[in-house]
Amino acid sequence: MTNIVIYTKDYCPYCVKAKSLLTQKGQKDNITEIDITHDEALQQEMIAKSGGRRTVPQIFIGGTHVGGFDDMHALDKEGKLDPLLA
């Protein structure tokens, strides 16, 4: 099973959408959520790992940075998300 890491904030609707899409894909048990809402150190970690991106969610599938929800949704529409999850 592929490990998925999602950096989130507790008030982010796109974070909810990202987790929902992954759950629909049968990946609920593979998601590690890192809530950075009130943790500056985790925010800086996310920024460093994502190449400077400051928005949430930031999604990593199997160690590969996918980007945010829009990026992951686009991969799904192109048929490229399922192979990453396999």
Secondary structure as GFF3:
##gff-version 3
##sequence-region A 1 86
A	DSSP	beta_strand	4	8	.	.	.	ID=ss1
A	DSSP	alpha_helix	13	24	.	.	.	ID=ss2
A	DSSP	three_ten_helix	28	30	.	.	.	ID=ss3
A	DSSP	beta_strand	31	35	.	.	.	ID=ss4
A	DSSP	alpha_helix	40	49	.	.	.	ID=ss5
A	DSSP	beta_strand	58	61	.	.	.	ID=ss6
A	DSSP	beta_strand	64	67	.	.	.	ID=ss7
A	DSSP	alpha_helix	69	77	.	.	.	ID=ss8
A	DSSP	alpha_helix	81	85	.	.	.	ID=ss9
###
